[in-house]
């Protein structure tokens, strides 16, 4: 799933940070066997960062690929559950800072 909104890059970092949290109103726990892939996308949907994977709540640093990460550009975040793993407890919220 790709975010419906995009965020403007207003800093000089050469990476995007994605934050993944357990949704505040859920009672389920995130199992370490449940993993998600994270990737920055351009406003038009092209892949613009390396792929990151998390199996616990926290943050992931996604380095921009060559030609991306420019000040003033807009970026989205794509989140994908790893297909080979059954998800029974994953209920999360994701945000990002381009």
N, CA, C and O atoms as CSV, one atom per row, in Angstrom:
chain,resi,resn,atom,element,x,y,z
A,1,UNK,N,N,0.846,-1.163,0.000
A,1,UNK,CA,C,0.000,0.000,0.000
A,1,UNK,C,C,0.900,1.237,0.000
A,1,UNK,O,O,1.857,1.315,0.771
A,2,UNK,N,N,0.592,2.188,-0.855
A,2,UNK,CA,C,1.337,3.447,-0.917
A,2,UNK,C,C,0.489,4.526,-0.265
A,2,UNK,O,O,-0.724,4.578,-0.471
A,3,UNK,N,N,1.126,5.389,0.522
A,3,UNK,CA,C,0.389,6.456,1.205
A,3,UNK,C,C,-0.370,7.309,0.188
A,3,UNK,O,O,0.091,7.522,-0.933
A,4,UNK,N,N,-1.516,7.781,0.596
A,4,UNK,CA,C,-2.311,8.632,-0.299
A,4,UNK,C,C,-1.782,10.062,-0.319
A,4,UNK,O,O,-2.010,10.800,-1.278
A,5,UNK,N,N,-1.087,10.445,0.726
A,5,UNK,CA,C,-0.528,11.801,0.776
A,5,UNK,C,C,0.986,11.737,0.613
A,5,UNK,O,O,1.604,10.690,0.806
A,6,UNK,N,N,1.559,12.860,0.260
A,6,UNK,CA,C,3.011,12.955,0.146
A,6,UNK,C,C,3.496,14.071,1.063
A,6,UNK,O,O,2.745,14.982,1.409
A,7,UNK,N,N,4.755,13.982,1.445
A,7,UNK,CA,C,5.374,14.974,2.319
A,7,UNK,C,C,6.538,15.623,1.592
A,7,UNK,O,O,7.251,14.973,0.828
A,8,UNK,N,N,6.722,16.915,1.840
A,8,UNK,CA,C,7.797,17.672,1.188
A,8,UNK,C,C,9.108,17.495,1.943
A,8,UNK,O,O,9.143,17.556,3.172
A,9,UNK,N,N,10.176,17.278,1.200
A,9,UNK,CA,C,11.506,17.167,1.803
A,9,UNK,C,C,12.036,18.567,2.071
A,9,UNK,O,O,12.286,19.341,1.147
A,10,UNK,N,N,12.203,18.878,3.352
A,10,UNK,CA,C,12.661,20.204,3.762
A,10,UNK,C,C,13.986,20.158,4.520
A,10,UNK,O,O,14.367,21.145,5.149
A,11,UNK,N,N,14.696,19.025,4.469
A,11,UNK,CA,C,15.971,18.926,5.170
A,11,UNK,C,C,17.035,18.402,4.211
A,11,UNK,O,O,16.722,17.963,3.105
A,12,UNK,N,N,18.272,18.451,4.636
A,12,UNK,CA,C,19.380,18.060,3.759
A,12,UNK,C,C,19.810,16.613,3.951
A,12,UNK,O,O,20.793,16.185,3.346
A,13,UNK,N,N,19.100,15.848,4.780
A,13,UNK,CA,C,19.465,14.449,4.991
A,13,UNK,C,C,19.416,13.675,3.682
A,13,UNK,O,O,18.614,13.979,2.799
A,14,UNK,N,N,20.279,12.676,3.565
A,14,UNK,CA,C,20.309,11.846,2.365
A,14,UNK,C,C,19.519,10.559,2.576
A,14,UNK,O,O,19.763,9.546,1.920
A,15,UNK,N,N,18.575,10.619,3.496
A,15,UNK,CA,C,17.756,9.459,3.807
A,15,UNK,C,C,16.369,9.884,4.261
A,15,UNK,O,O,16.142,11.028,4.653
A,16,UNK,N,N,15.455,8.938,4.197
A,16,UNK,CA,C,14.092,9.105,4.691
A,16,UNK,C,C,13.984,8.238,5.947
A,16,UNK,O,O,14.585,7.165,6.011
A,17,UNK,N,N,13.237,8.688,6.925
A,17,UNK,CA,C,13.022,7.880,8.123
A,17,UNK,C,C,11.561,7.468,8.169
A,17,UNK,O,O,10.666,8.305,8.053
A,18,UNK,N,N,11.323,6.167,8.339
A,18,UNK,CA,C,9.966,5.638,8.479
A,18,UNK,C,C,9.781,5.189,9.922
A,18,UNK,O,O,10.649,4.522,10.484
A,19,UNK,N,N,8.666,5.550,10.517
A,19,UNK,CA,C,8.340,5.189,11.894
A,19,UNK,C,C,7.153,4.237,11.888
A,19,UNK,O,O,6.112,4.540,11.305
A,20,UNK,N,N,7.308,3.092,12.533
A,20,UNK,CA,C,6.244,2.103,12.601
A,20,UNK,C,C,5.888,1.867,14.066
A,20,UNK,O,O,6.758,1.577,14.887
A,21,UNK,N,N,4.610,1.992,14.381
A,21,UNK,CA,C,4.143,1.806,15.747
A,21,UNK,C,C,2.945,0.875,15.764
A,21,UNK,O,O,2.217,0.754,14.779
A,22,UNK,N,N,2.754,0.225,16.891
A,22,UNK,CA,C,1.527,-0.524,17.090
A,22,UNK,C,C,0.403,0.486,17.231
A,22,UNK,O,O,0.542,1.462,17.969
A,23,UNK,N,N,-0.691,0.275,16.551
A,23,UNK,CA,C,-1.793,1.228,16.612
A,23,UNK,C,C,-2.257,1.382,18.054
A,23,UNK,O,O,-2.408,0.391,18.768
A,24,UNK,N,N,-2.483,2.612,18.482
A,24,UNK,CA,C,-2.756,2.904,19.896
A,24,UNK,C,C,-4.043,2.275,20.410
A,24,UNK,O,O,-4.143,1.997,21.605
A,25,UNK,N,N,-5.024,2.042,19.559
A,25,UNK,CA,C,-6.293,1.512,20.044
A,25,UNK,C,C,-6.410,-0.005,19.862
A,25,UNK,O,O,-7.509,-0.555,19.941
A,26,UNK,N,N,-5.282,-0.682,19.617
A,26,UNK,CA,C,-5.330,-2.122,19.433
A,26,UNK,C,C,-4.842,-2.860,20.665
A,26,UNK,O,O,-4.036,-2.338,21.436
A,27,UNK,N,N,-5.329,-4.065,20.842
A,27,UNK,CA,C,-4.909,-4.879,21.984
A,27,UNK,C,C,-3.980,-6.013,21.557
A,27,UNK,O,O,-3.515,-6.779,22.401
A,28,UNK,N,N,-3.706,-6.128,20.257
A,28,UNK,CA,C,-2.847,-7.211,19.778
A,28,UNK,C,C,-1.386,-6.812,19.856
A,28,UNK,O,O,-1.054,-5.627,19.837
A,29,UNK,N,N,-0.523,-7.798,19.944
A,29,UNK,CA,C,0.915,-7.564,19.966
A,29,UNK,C,C,1.523,-7.968,18.636
A,29,UNK,O,O,1.046,-8.897,17.984
A,30,UNK,N,N,2.557,-7.283,18.241
A,30,UNK,CA,C,3.253,-7.552,16.991
A,30,UNK,C,C,4.244,-8.683,17.239
A,30,UNK,O,O,5.156,-8.543,18.053
A,31,UNK,N,N,4.070,-9.796,16.545
A,31,UNK,CA,C,4.972,-10.931,16.682
A,31,UNK,C,C,6.235,-10.684,15.869
A,31,UNK,O,O,6.174,-10.086,14.795
A,32,UNK,N,N,7.381,-11.140,16.373
A,32,UNK,CA,C,8.644,-10.905,15.658
A,32,UNK,C,C,8.688,-11.625,14.315
A,32,UNK,O,O,9.496,-11.272,13.456
A,33,UNK,N,N,7.834,-12.628,14.117
A,33,UNK,CA,C,7.786,-13.330,12.826
A,33,UNK,C,C,7.015,-12.534,11.775
A,33,UNK,O,O,7.048,-12.885,10.596
A,34,UNK,N,N,6.336,-11.491,12.171
A,34,UNK,CA,C,5.554,-10.664,11.257
A,34,UNK,C,C,6.393,-9.469,10.819
A,34,UNK,O,O,6.749,-8.620,11.636
A,35,UNK,N,N,6.707,-9.406,9.534
A,35,UNK,CA,C,7.608,-8.377,9.020
A,35,UNK,C,C,6.899,-7.520,7.984
A,35,UNK,O,O,5.979,-7.971,7.301
A,36,UNK,N,N,7.349,-6.266,7.883
A,36,UNK,CA,C,6.840,-5.374,6.852
A,36,UNK,C,C,8.017,-4.787,6.074
A,36,UNK,O,O,9.080,-4.512,6.631
A,37,UNK,N,N,7.799,-4.604,4.776
A,37,UNK,CA,C,8.765,-3.916,3.916
A,37,UNK,C,C,8.357,-2.454,3.816
A,37,UNK,O,O,7.168,-2.136,3.765
A,38,UNK,N,N,9.339,-1.573,3.787
A,38,UNK,CA,C,9.115,-0.133,3.689
A,38,UNK,C,C,9.970,0.405,2.548
A,38,UNK,O,O,11.121,0.004,2.380
A,39,UNK,N,N,9.395,1.318,1.765
A,39,UNK,CA,C,10.173,1.932,0.685
A,39,UNK,C,C,9.605,3.314,0.373
A,39,UNK,O,O,8.392,3.498,0.282
A,40,UNK,N,N,10.508,4.277,0.213
A,40,UNK,CA,C,10.106,5.598,-0.224
A,40,UNK,C,C,9.737,5.585,-1.692
A,40,UNK,O,O,10.334,4.860,-2.488
A,41,UNK,N,N,8.748,6.392,-2.046
A,41,UNK,CA,C,8.301,6.519,-3.436
A,41,UNK,C,C,8.237,7.996,-3.793
A,41,UNK,O,O,8.022,8.847,-2.930
A,42,UNK,N,N,8.423,8.288,-5.064
A,42,UNK,CA,C,8.232,9.665,-5.517
A,42,UNK,C,C,6.743,9.962,-5.505
A,42,UNK,O,O,5.923,9.064,-5.319
A,43,UNK,N,N,6.402,11.219,-5.703
A,43,UNK,CA,C,4.991,11.599,-5.733
A,43,UNK,C,C,4.252,10.879,-6.859
A,43,UNK,O,O,3.045,10.656,-6.768
A,44,UNK,N,N,4.983,10.512,-7.931
A,44,UNK,CA,C,4.363,9.792,-9.045
A,44,UNK,C,C,4.401,8.275,-8.860
A,44,UNK,O,O,3.852,7.541,-9.683
A,45,UNK,N,N,5.049,7.791,-7.780
A,45,UNK,CA,C,5.031,6.360,-7.465
A,45,UNK,C,C,6.298,5.592,-7.752
A,45,UNK,O,O,6.358,4.398,-7.460
A,46,UNK,N,N,7.327,6.230,-8.317
A,46,UNK,CA,C,8.580,5.525,-8.612
A,46,UNK,C,C,9.344,5.223,-7.319
A,46,UNK,O,O,9.310,6.013,-6.376
A,47,UNK,N,N,10.033,4.077,-7.281
A,47,UNK,CA,C,10.841,3.707,-6.114
A,47,UNK,C,C,12.013,4.673,-5.992
A,47,UNK,O,O,12.751,4.879,-6.956
A,48,UNK,N,N,12.189,5.269,-4.805
A,48,UNK,CA,C,13.261,6.265,-4.658
A,48,UNK,C,C,14.212,5.972,-3.498
A,48,UNK,O,O,15.191,6.696,-3.318
A,49,UNK,N,N,13.951,4.934,-2.710
A,49,UNK,CA,C,14.857,4.570,-1.618
A,49,UNK,C,C,15.152,3.083,-1.675
A,49,UNK,O,O,14.493,2.324,-2.386
A,50,UNK,N,N,16.159,2.685,-0.908
A,50,UNK,CA,C,16.419,1.262,-0.729
A,50,UNK,C,C,15.249,0.660,0.038
A,50,UNK,O,O,14.449,1.386,0.628
A,51,UNK,N,N,15.150,-0.644,0.029
A,51,UNK,CA,C,14.094,-1.348,0.742
A,51,UNK,C,C,14.499,-1.527,2.192
A,51,UNK,O,O,15.630,-1.921,2.476
A,52,UNK,N,N,13.589,-1.242,3.115
A,52,UNK,CA,C,13.813,-1.479,4.529
A,52,UNK,C,C,12.818,-2.514,5.033
A,52,UNK,O,O,11.717,-2.631,4.497
A,53,UNK,N,N,13.198,-3.262,6.054
A,53,UNK,CA,C,12.312,-4.272,6.641
A,53,UNK,C,C,12.343,-4.139,8.149
A,53,UNK,O,O,13.409,-3.999,8.749
A,54,UNK,N,N,11.161,-4.182,8.764
A,54,UNK,CA,C,11.061,-4.159,10.225
A,54,UNK,C,C,10.225,-5.338,10.688
A,54,UNK,O,O,9.264,-5.730,10.026
A,55,UNK,N,N,10.606,-5.910,11.851
A,55,UNK,CA,C,9.793,-6.953,12.461
A,55,UNK,C,C,9.406,-6.595,13.894
A,55,UNK,O,O,8.868,-7.426,14.626
A,56,UNK,N,N,9.681,-5.370,14.281
A,56,UNK,CA,C,9.238,-4.841,15.576
A,56,UNK,C,C,8.918,-3.361,15.384
A,56,UNK,O,O,9.422,-2.740,14.449
A,57,UNK,N,N,8.098,-2.797,16.243
A,57,UNK,CA,C,7.868,-1.352,16.148
A,57,UNK,C,C,9.186,-0.597,16.282
A,57,UNK,O,O,10.088,-1.028,17.001
A,58,UNK,N,N,9.290,0.523,15.590
A,58,UNK,CA,C,10.504,1.319,15.651
A,58,UNK,C,C,10.668,2.149,14.401
A,58,UNK,O,O,9.695,2.467,13.718
A,59,UNK,N,N,11.917,2.500,14.103
A,59,UNK,CA,C,12.177,3.327,12.930
A,59,UNK,C,C,13.150,2.632,11.993
A,59,UNK,O,O,13.933,1.777,12.408
A,60,UNK,N,N,13.089,3.008,10.736
A,60,UNK,CA,C,13.982,2.473,9.721
A,60,UNK,C,C,14.512,3.630,8.887
A,60,UNK,O,O,13.747,4.493,8.458
A,61,UNK,N,N,15.816,3.649,8.658
A,61,UNK,CA,C,16.437,4.660,7.815
A,61,UNK,C,C,16.524,4.119,6.397
A,61,UNK,O,O,17.129,3.074,6.157
A,62,UNK,N,N,15.914,4.838,5.458
A,62,UNK,CA,C,15.861,4.404,4.059
A,62,UNK,C,C,16.696,5.371,3.222
A,62,UNK,O,O,16.294,6.516,3.016
A,63,UNK,N,N,17.835,4.928,2.748
A,63,UNK,CA,C,18.706,5.782,1.944
A,63,UNK,C,C,18.105,6.007,0.566
A,63,UNK,O,O,17.564,5.087,-0.046
A,64,UNK,N,N,18.206,7.243,0.082
A,64,UNK,CA,C,17.702,7.572,-1.249
A,64,UNK,C,C,18.581,6.949,-2.325
A,64,UNK,O,O,19.799,6.857,-2.171
A,65,UNK,N,N,17.954,6.526,-3.407
A,65,UNK,CA,C,18.677,6.050,-4.576
A,65,UNK,C,C,19.220,7.261,-5.327
A,65,UNK,O,O,18.763,8.386,-5.123
A,66,UNK,N,N,20.183,7.024,-6.185
A,66,UNK,CA,C,20.775,8.086,-6.986
A,66,UNK,C,C,19.703,8.843,-7.767
A,66,UNK,O,O,18.827,8.233,-8.380
A,67,UNK,N,N,19.777,10.159,-7.741
A,67,UNK,CA,C,18.824,10.994,-8.467
A,67,UNK,C,C,17.596,11.379,-7.670
A,67,UNK,O,O,16.718,12.069,-8.188
A,68,UNK,N,N,17.513,10.944,-6.412
A,68,UNK,CA,C,16.362,11.253,-5.563
A,68,UNK,C,C,16.829,11.900,-4.263
A,68,UNK,O,O,18.025,11.940,-3.974
A,69,UNK,N,N,15.880,12.403,-3.487
A,69,UNK,CA,C,16.194,13.015,-2.203
A,69,UNK,C,C,16.481,14.499,-2.283
A,69,UNK,O,O,17.188,15.039,-1.433
A,70,UNK,N,N,15.942,15.170,-3.296
A,70,UNK,CA,C,16.193,16.595,-3.483
A,70,UNK,C,C,15.276,17.438,-2.605
A,70,UNK,O,O,14.106,17.111,-2.403
A,71,UNK,N,N,15.829,18.519,-2.092
A,71,UNK,CA,C,15.048,19.475,-1.298
A,71,UNK,C,C,13.864,19.968,-2.120
A,71,UNK,O,O,14.002,20.259,-3.309
A,72,UNK,N,N,12.705,20.060,-1.485
A,72,UNK,CA,C,11.516,20.583,-2.127
A,72,UNK,C,C,10.695,19.543,-2.878
A,72,UNK,O,O,9.548,19.809,-3.238
A,73,UNK,N,N,11.267,18.355,-3.123
A,73,UNK,CA,C,10.502,17.292,-3.784
A,73,UNK,C,C,9.550,16.649,-2.781
A,73,UNK,O,O,9.763,16.725,-1.571
A,74,UNK,N,N,8.513,16.025,-3.289
A,74,UNK,CA,C,7.514,15.365,-2.448
A,74,UNK,C,C,7.677,13.855,-2.524
A,74,UNK,O,O,7.916,13.292,-3.593
A,75,UNK,N,N,7.544,13.209,-1.365
A,75,UNK,CA,C,7.736,11.770,-1.293
A,75,UNK,C,C,6.620,11.097,-0.509
A,75,UNK,O,O,6.053,11.660,0.427
A,76,UNK,N,N,6.325,9.862,-0.931
A,76,UNK,CA,C,5.341,9.016,-0.269
A,76,UNK,C,C,6.067,7.845,0.380
A,76,UNK,O,O,7.279,7.691,0.230
A,77,UNK,N,N,5.306,7.014,1.108
A,77,UNK,CA,C,5.882,5.811,1.701
A,77,UNK,C,C,5.013,4.618,1.335
A,77,UNK,O,O,3.788,4.668,1.447
A,78,UNK,N,N,5.661,3.549,0.899
A,78,UNK,CA,C,4.964,2.300,0.589
A,78,UNK,C,C,5.234,1.305,1.709
A,78,UNK,O,O,6.367,1.175,2.171
A,79,UNK,N,N,4.195,0.607,2.141
A,79,UNK,CA,C,4.296,-0.407,3.190
A,79,UNK,C,C,3.699,-1.692,2.633
A,79,UNK,O,O,2.604,-1.684,2.072
A,80,UNK,N,N,4.424,-2.793,2.792
A,80,UNK,CA,C,3.929,-4.065,2.289
A,80,UNK,C,C,4.241,-5.164,3.292
A,80,UNK,O,O,5.374,-5.294,3.755
A,81,UNK,N,N,3.227,-5.953,3.621
A,81,UNK,CA,C,3.453,-7.135,4.446
A,81,UNK,C,C,4.179,-8.168,3.601
A,81,UNK,O,O,3.908,-8.283,2.406
A,82,UNK,N,N,5.086,-8.914,4.192
A,82,UNK,CA,C,5.794,-9.963,3.464
A,82,UNK,C,C,4.817,-11.119,3.252
A,82,UNK,O,O,4.296,-11.683,4.214
A,83,UNK,N,N,4.573,-11.462,2.001
A,83,UNK,CA,C,3.512,-12.399,1.636
A,83,UNK,C,C,3.633,-13.790,2.232
A,83,UNK,O,O,2.614,-14.442,2.463
A,84,UNK,N,N,4.830,-14.262,2.487
A,84,UNK,CA,C,5.018,-15.641,2.930
A,84,UNK,C,C,4.731,-15.841,4.418
A,84,UNK,O,O,4.825,-16.961,4.920
A,85,UNK,N,N,4.386,-14.775,5.119
A,85,UNK,CA,C,4.184,-14.859,6.566
A,85,UNK,C,C,2.711,-14.636,6.891
A,85,UNK,O,O,2.116,-13.666,6.423
A,86,UNK,N,N,2.111,-15.532,7.695
A,86,UNK,CA,C,0.716,-15.299,8.091
A,86,UNK,C,C,0.635,-14.194,9.147
A,86,UNK,O,O,1.340,-14.237,10.155
A,87,UNK,N,N,-0.220,-13.219,8.909
A,87,UNK,CA,C,-0.345,-12.103,9.835
A,87,UNK,C,C,-1.599,-12.285,10.669
A,87,UNK,O,O,-2.718,-12.278,10.157
A,88,UNK,N,N,-1.384,-12.449,11.961
A,88,UNK,CA,C,-2.521,-12.607,12.862
A,88,UNK,C,C,-2.593,-11.476,13.873
A,88,UNK,O,O,-3.651,-11.229,14.452
A,89,UNK,N,N,-1.488,-10.790,14.092
A,89,UNK,CA,C,-1.444,-9.777,15.139
A,89,UNK,C,C,-0.989,-8.406,14.677
A,89,UNK,O,O,-0.911,-7.490,15.495
A,90,UNK,N,N,-0.690,-8.230,13.415
A,90,UNK,CA,C,-0.116,-6.968,12.952
A,90,UNK,C,C,-1.198,-5.912,12.765
A,90,UNK,O,O,-2.074,-6.057,11.912
A,91,UNK,N,N,-1.137,-4.871,13.547
A,91,UNK,CA,C,-2.079,-3.755,13.495
A,91,UNK,C,C,-1.252,-2.509,13.765
A,91,UNK,O,O,-0.992,-2.192,14.926
A,92,UNK,N,N,-0.830,-1.792,12.725
A,92,UNK,CA,C,0.171,-0.756,12.905
A,92,UNK,C,C,-0.181,0.559,12.277
A,92,UNK,O,O,-1.099,0.664,11.463
A,93,UNK,N,N,0.579,1.578,12.678
A,93,UNK,CA,C,0.501,2.926,12.132
A,93,UNK,C,C,1.904,3.275,11.628
A,93,UNK,O,O,2.896,3.000,12.303
A,94,UNK,N,N,1.981,3.875,10.450
A,94,UNK,CA,C,3.270,4.211,9.861
A,94,UNK,C,C,3.296,5.680,9.485
A,94,UNK,O,O,2.331,6.196,8.921
A,95,UNK,N,N,4.389,6.354,9.789
A,95,UNK,CA,C,4.591,7.750,9.352
A,95,UNK,C,C,6.023,7.853,8.823
A,95,UNK,O,O,6.827,6.941,9.013
A,96,UNK,N,N,6.335,8.965,8.161
A,96,UNK,CA,C,7.655,9.105,7.577
A,96,UNK,C,C,8.065,10.555,7.525
A,96,UNK,O,O,7.230,11.461,7.521
A,97,UNK,N,N,9.372,10.759,7.486
A,97,UNK,CA,C,9.987,12.076,7.367
A,97,UNK,C,C,10.951,12.010,6.199
A,97,UNK,O,O,12.013,11.398,6.309
A,98,UNK,N,N,10.592,12.642,5.059
A,98,UNK,CA,C,11.459,12.544,3.879
A,98,UNK,C,C,12.741,13.364,4.028
A,98,UNK,O,O,13.571,13.382,3.119
